[in-house]
Amino acid sequence: MKIKLYVLASFLIMLGLLAPLAGFSVIYKYVDDDGVPHYTNRPETVPLKYRDRLEEVKAEISIIEKNPVRAFFEKFKSEEGAPEKWLVYDQAGTLVGFNARAFFINCLWESGIIMGLGAEILLLIIAVALLLIFRYFPTRKARVISTVSLILGYFLCSVLVYWFLVKPGYKKFFGIAREDLAKILANPNLDEGAKNTLGQLDKNLEEYQNRVVK
């Protein structure tokens, strides 16, 4: 049960880390009456007469069509030494945001946590399917023996998956995330607001790292 709570806590930790960046990762643009473009992550602060002109910056980012299968894997594949790919620029080359969701998905993937949690879910699905099959065994003794064996086998496999895949992934996750953030913070194009937001994220990661990784 403790291990299961530990796995569940990892999801809550990720949600907690993403929450402060929710506003920063969605950038909006509008053009005023003088033709000057403005960028903001707080649409409620835009003057009322310009709110109908708001549009997400992602509409300005050009997308090159690729093979969908290849594109899926390339999306989360890390480019070593280039964590700046998580920064979002408009067509003019102006830094306008940080893709927090893709950043954390990449860290989770590279650390192996997604693979470990996926294995845990797969084990659970298989166990439930077998339990439903065992209900149709002809004798009560056969049902009981099969169910007990399945439960013991499930918990044994679950512990092994946690110990060899999920647990080692925690340390890797924080290491990958903080290393990439350090390189991003060294980018001279970051303004003070972005540095403060990403700096706070790094502090949150350090705090969670001290709690989880021992």
N, C-alpha and C positions, 0 to 999 in steps of 0.2 A: 504493500500500500504506500509506503514511504517513497519507493521508486516511482510509482505512478504519479504521486503528487509532485515529485521532482520534475517529471516530464511535463506535467500540466503547467508547473511554474515557469518553465522555459517559454511557453506560449505567452503567458502573462507578462513576462519580462520584455519580450519583443514588442508587445503592444504598448507597454509603458515607455519604451524607448522611442517608438514611432510617434506617440501622442504630441510631444512638444514640437515636432517638425511638421505636423499636419498642415499648418498654415504656410510654412515656408516652402513646402514642396509644390504647392499649386500657385502659379504666378499668372496674373491677369494683365491685360494691356488695353488701353484706350487712347484715342487720339483726340486732343482738345480742338477748340474752334480755330486755333492758330496753326493746326497741323503738327503739333508737338506730341510725340508718343510718350505715354506715361506707363510705368510698371508698378504693380502693387500685389501683395498677397493678402490684402484686407479690402475686399470689394465694398464693404459697408462704409469705408471712408471716402469713396469716390463721390464727387458731386452728383446730385440726382439727374441733372441734365445729360451726364455722360454715361450713366449706368447701362443704358441700352446699347452702348458701344463696346462694352466689356467683352473680351474674348480671351480664352486661354492661350498662353504663349505656345503651347505644343502644336497649335495649328500652323505656326510659322516654321516649325522644324521640318525640313525636307526628309522624306523617308525613301530609301532605295529598296525596291522590291527584290526579295530573295526567295529562294526555296524555303517554304514555311517550316519544314523540319529542321533544316540547317540554321535558319534564323532563330528558332526557339533555343537551340543549344548555344548559339553565339551570344544570345541576349544575356545569359548569365555566366558566360565564360570570362574570367578575369584577364585583363591585359596587364601583365606584370610590369610594375614600374609606372603605370599610367592610371592612378586612381582618379585623376581629374575628369575621367569620362563620366563620372556621376554628376558633374556640374552641368547646368543647362544654360545654353547660350541662344540668343535669337539670331536671325539672319545677318544682323549687323555685327555679330561677334561680341555683343554685350552680355556679361554674366547676369542672369536673371533668376537663378534658382538652383536647387539641389535635389536630385532625384533620390529621396530618402528610401522609398519603397524598393526600388531596384538595388540600391546599395545594400540594404539589409538582406534581401533575398539572395544576393550574390554571396554575402558573408555566411549565411546559413547553409548555402549549397556547398561552398568551398570547405567549410568546416566539417561537413558530413552530418550535421544535425538533421537536415531534411531527410537524408537517406535513412538515418536511424529511426526517426519518428515515423517515416513511411513504412519501415519494416515492422514497427510496433503495431501500426494500424492494420497492416496486412495479416499479422498473426492473429489479431483480435477478430477480423472478418472470418478467417479460416476456422477459428475456434467456435464462433457462433454458428457457422454453417454446419460443422460437424455435430454440434449439440442438437441442432434441428434434425439431423439424420439419425442420431442415436435414439430419438424419441420413438422411432419405428422399429427398434429391435424387439424381437418377440418376447423375451423374458425380462423381468425386473432386474435380475442379477446381472444380465448382460448390459443393461442400460446403466446400472450403477457403476460397474467396473469400468465401462468405457468412458463414462463421464468423469470419474475420479482420475483416470489415467490422462484424459485430455486436459483437465485442469492443471494437474501436476506438470505435464509436458508444456503447457502454455506458459506457466509461470517460469519454468526453467528457461525456455527459449527467450522469454521477455527479459529476464535478468541478463542473459548472455548478450542480447542486442543492446540493452542499456549500457552494460559494462564495456563492451568493445566498440560500440558505435556512437551512442549518445553522449556518454560521459566524457570521452576524449574530445568530442566536438565542442564542448563548452570552452575549454581553454583555447582551442584553435579559433573559435568564433571571435572572442574578445581580442585575440592577438591580431587577426586579420583586420577587424574593424578599426582598431585603434591605430594600427600602422598606416592604413589608408587615410584615416582622418588626419593624421600628422602630416602626411604628404599634401593633402588638400589644403590644410591650414597654411602651408608654406607657399601657396599660390599667391603671387603678388596682385592678382586681379580681384581678390576677395575684398569686399568693403567691410566696414566695422560691424555692421549688423550681421552679416553672414559669419564673420569670425566669431562673434559672440554666441550665435546660435550653435555653430558647430563645436565651439569650445565647451559650451554647456553639455552638448551631447557626449563629448569625450569624457567629461567629468562623471556623467551618469554611467557611462560604460565602465569607467574605473571603479565606481562604487559597486556596481553589480558584479564586476570581476572579483573584487575583494570578498563579496558575499558568497558567490557560487563556486569559484575556483580556489581550491585549497590544496 
